[in-house]
Amino acid sequence: MSHRLLSRIVALLAIPLLLIAVPVVQVQAAALVGTTTTLTVTGGNKPGDLLTLEARVTSAAGVPTGSVRFTGNALDVVVPLGADGTARTQTPAATATQRISAEFSSDSGFAYSLDSERGDVMSRIVWEPEPTVAKLAPPRLILTTAARLRDRAGRPMVGITVDFSLVNPLPAFPEPGGPAFRVCTAVTDTTGLASCKGSGALGAVLSLLLGGAYATEKQGFFNTDQWTKLPVLRR
């Protein structure tokens, strides 16, 4: 057997021994630190008012580093996370129901997280209906209607026009077969209260009993989809 062939055989036999002798180093990717993103929307009460969006990102390993991308409601902006773990931006309140999202991302070992909220959240009305007082004064029916309006944060909604009606919450566009009778229109004061009196023929008594009374938000010439039914107190 030649010397060259013998060297090759020895080298081949040595390879398994080298594989056994060399320790295997397992490389594991560092586990990402979980995060939680919380989006808070505050600000204007009416469509067009500015809303302030604040995304707060937290983790069990301290304040994360990274950025937040705000999207939705014609908004697409990336804001670096501050030292306090928050990112802020502003956008006009929307009239539609498109959601605003806050997406946190990081290249420093923190995991992705997301939160979202409606873009018109602060323009949504929290109704506090007052009893509608119905007083018979032949040949008229006298109605006293009232409702208090607040935003989601519990603040009075000032300067909102409210239509009060019978049978149907949309007096301008009643449903077929369901005529609506507008009682009166009022604007909310500094406490968020809208209240007014109206009268109608005694025939409206039946409508009141069958359909009840309603308070509906009005913008310009049109009523919106925000309304509430009012309890009735008869005298």
WOJOLIN-V134143 format. One record per residue. RES is the residue in three letters. OMEGA is omega in whole degrees, 0 to 359 (* if undefined). NEAR is the number of other C-alpha atoms within 8 Angstrom. D_CENTER is the distance of its C-alpha to the mean C-alpha in whole Angstrom. Layout:
BEGIN
RES & OMEGA & NEAR & D_CENTER
RES & OMEGA & NEAR & D_CENTER
END
This chain:
BEGIN
MET & 183 & 4 & 85
SER & 180 & 5 & 85
HIS & 181 & 6 & 83
ARG & 180 & 6 & 80
LEU & 179 & 8 & 79
LEU & 179 & 9 & 80
SER & 179 & 8 & 77
ARG & 180 & 8 & 75
ILE & 179 & 8 & 75
VAL & 181 & 8 & 74
ALA & 179 & 8 & 71
LEU & 179 & 8 & 70
LEU & 183 & 8 & 71
ALA & 183 & 8 & 69
ILE & 178 & 8 & 66
PRO & 179 & 8 & 65
LEU & 178 & 8 & 66
LEU & 179 & 8 & 64
LEU & 179 & 7 & 61
ILE & 186 & 7 & 61
ALA & 183 & 6 & 62
VAL & 180 & 6 & 59
PRO & 178 & 5 & 56
VAL & 180 & 4 & 53
VAL & 179 & 4 & 50
GLN & 179 & 4 & 47
VAL & 181 & 4 & 44
GLN & 176 & 4 & 41
ALA & 180 & 4 & 37
ALA & 180 & 5 & 36
ALA & 179 & 5 & 33
LEU & 177 & 7 & 29
VAL & 180 & 10 & 28
GLY & 179 & 9 & 24
THR & 174 & 13 & 21
THR & 177 & 9 & 18
THR & 178 & 14 & 15
THR & 180 & 9 & 12
LEU & 177 & 13 & 10
THR & 180 & 8 & 9
VAL & 178 & 11 & 8
THR & 176 & 8 & 10
GLY & 191 & 9 & 12
GLY & 180 & 12 & 13
ASN & 187 & 10 & 13
LYS & 176 & 8 & 14
PRO & 183 & 11 & 13
GLY & 175 & 8 & 15
ASP & 180 & 10 & 15
LEU & 172 & 10 & 14
LEU & 174 & 13 & 11
THR & 180 & 11 & 13
LEU & 178 & 12 & 11
GLU & 177 & 11 & 13
ALA & 178 & 13 & 14
ARG & 183 & 10 & 16
VAL & 181 & 13 & 18
THR & 176 & 11 & 21
SER & 179 & 11 & 24
ALA & 183 & 7 & 27
ALA & 180 & 6 & 29
GLY & 183 & 6 & 28
VAL & 180 & 10 & 26
PRO & 172 & 11 & 25
THR & 182 & 10 & 26
GLY & 182 & 11 & 24
SER & 180 & 12 & 22
VAL & 176 & 14 & 18
ARG & 178 & 12 & 17
PHE & 179 & 13 & 14
THR & 181 & 11 & 13
GLY & 179 & 11 & 12
ASN & 181 & 10 & 11
ALA & 183 & 5 & 15
LEU & 174 & 8 & 15
ASP & 185 & 8 & 17
VAL & 178 & 7 & 19
VAL & 183 & 8 & 20
VAL & 178 & 11 & 20
PRO & 178 & 8 & 23
LEU & 180 & 12 & 22
GLY & 181 & 8 & 24
ALA & 179 & 6 & 26
ASP & 178 & 6 & 24
GLY & 181 & 12 & 22
THR & 173 & 11 & 19
ALA & 185 & 13 & 18
ARG & 172 & 9 & 16
THR & 180 & 8 & 16
GLN & 177 & 8 & 15
THR & 177 & 10 & 13
PRO & 175 & 9 & 13
ALA & 183 & 16 & 11
ALA & 174 & 11 & 10
THR & 179 & 8 & 12
ALA & 183 & 6 & 11
THR & 179 & 8 & 8
GLN & 183 & 10 & 9
ARG & 172 & 10 & 7
ILE & 181 & 12 & 8
SER & 173 & 13 & 10
ALA & 183 & 14 & 12
GLU & 179 & 12 & 16
PHE & 175 & 13 & 18
SER & 184 & 11 & 22
SER & 173 & 11 & 25
ASP & 183 & 6 & 29
SER & 175 & 6 & 30
GLY & 179 & 9 & 30
PHE & 185 & 13 & 26
ALA & 177 & 10 & 24
TYR & 173 & 10 & 21
SER & 190 & 10 & 18
LEU & 170 & 11 & 14
ASP & 180 & 10 & 11
SER & 181 & 9 & 7
GLU & 177 & 11 & 4
ARG & 180 & 9 & 3
GLY & 181 & 15 & 6
ASP & 188 & 13 & 6
VAL & 183 & 10 & 4
MET & 176 & 17 & 8
SER & 177 & 12 & 10
ARG & 187 & 10 & 9
ILE & 168 & 10 & 12
VAL & 186 & 9 & 13
TRP & 170 & 10 & 17
GLU & 185 & 8 & 20
PRO & 174 & 11 & 23
GLU & 178 & 10 & 26
PRO & 174 & 10 & 29
THR & 181 & 13 & 31
VAL & 180 & 11 & 34
ALA & 182 & 12 & 37
LYS & 178 & 9 & 40
LEU & 177 & 10 & 43
ALA & 187 & 7 & 45
PRO & 5 & 6 & 47
PRO & 184 & 7 & 47
ARG & 171 & 10 & 44
LEU & 182 & 15 & 41
ILE & 181 & 12 & 39
LEU & 172 & 12 & 35
THR & 185 & 11 & 33
THR & 181 & 12 & 29
ALA & 174 & 13 & 27
ALA & 177 & 13 & 23
ARG & 184 & 14 & 21
LEU & 176 & 14 & 18
ARG & 174 & 14 & 15
ASP & 186 & 14 & 12
ARG & 179 & 10 & 10
ALA & 178 & 6 & 12
GLY & 180 & 7 & 15
ARG & 179 & 7 & 16
PRO & 176 & 11 & 18
MET & 188 & 13 & 17
VAL & 175 & 10 & 20
GLY & 179 & 9 & 22
ILE & 179 & 9 & 20
THR & 183 & 12 & 22
VAL & 172 & 13 & 23
ASP & 173 & 15 & 25
PHE & 186 & 13 & 27
SER & 175 & 16 & 28
LEU & 173 & 15 & 30
VAL & 188 & 15 & 30
ASN & 180 & 15 & 27
PRO & 180 & 15 & 24
LEU & 186 & 10 & 24
PRO & 182 & 13 & 27
ALA & 182 & 7 & 28
PHE & 181 & 5 & 27
PRO & 178 & 11 & 29
GLU & 178 & 7 & 29
PRO & 179 & 5 & 32
GLY & 181 & 4 & 34
GLY & 183 & 8 & 32
PRO & 179 & 10 & 33
ALA & 179 & 13 & 31
PHE & 177 & 9 & 33
ARG & 180 & 9 & 31
VAL & 180 & 13 & 32
CYS & 180 & 10 & 31
THR & 181 & 9 & 28
ALA & 178 & 10 & 27
VAL & 183 & 12 & 25
THR & 180 & 17 & 23
ASP & 184 & 9 & 25
THR & 177 & 9 & 25
THR & 181 & 9 & 24
GLY & 183 & 13 & 21
LEU & 171 & 12 & 24
ALA & 183 & 14 & 25
SER & 177 & 11 & 28
CYS & 179 & 10 & 31
LYS & 177 & 10 & 34
GLY & 180 & 9 & 35
SER & 179 & 9 & 38
GLY & 179 & 10 & 39
ALA & 180 & 9 & 42
LEU & 177 & 10 & 43
GLY & 179 & 7 & 42
ALA & 178 & 9 & 38
VAL & 179 & 9 & 39
LEU & 179 & 7 & 39
SER & 179 & 11 & 36
LEU & 182 & 11 & 34
LEU & 184 & 7 & 35
LEU & 187 & 7 & 34
GLY & 181 & 9 & 31
GLY & 180 & 13 & 30
ALA & 185 & 16 & 28
TYR & 170 & 14 & 25
ALA & 184 & 15 & 23
THR & 177 & 15 & 21
GLU & 178 & 13 & 19
LYS & 176 & 12 & 21
GLN & 184 & 8 & 21
GLY & 180 & 5 & 24
PHE & 190 & 5 & 26
PHE & 173 & 7 & 23
ASN & 180 & 13 & 21
THR & 180 & 9 & 18
ASP & 181 & 6 & 16
GLN & 182 & 8 & 15
TRP & 176 & 11 & 18
THR & 177 & 10 & 19
LYS & 184 & 10 & 23
LEU & 173 & 13 & 25
PRO & 184 & 10 & 28
VAL & 175 & 10 & 31
LEU & 183 & 8 & 34
ARG & 178 & 6 & 38
ARG & * & 6 & 41
END
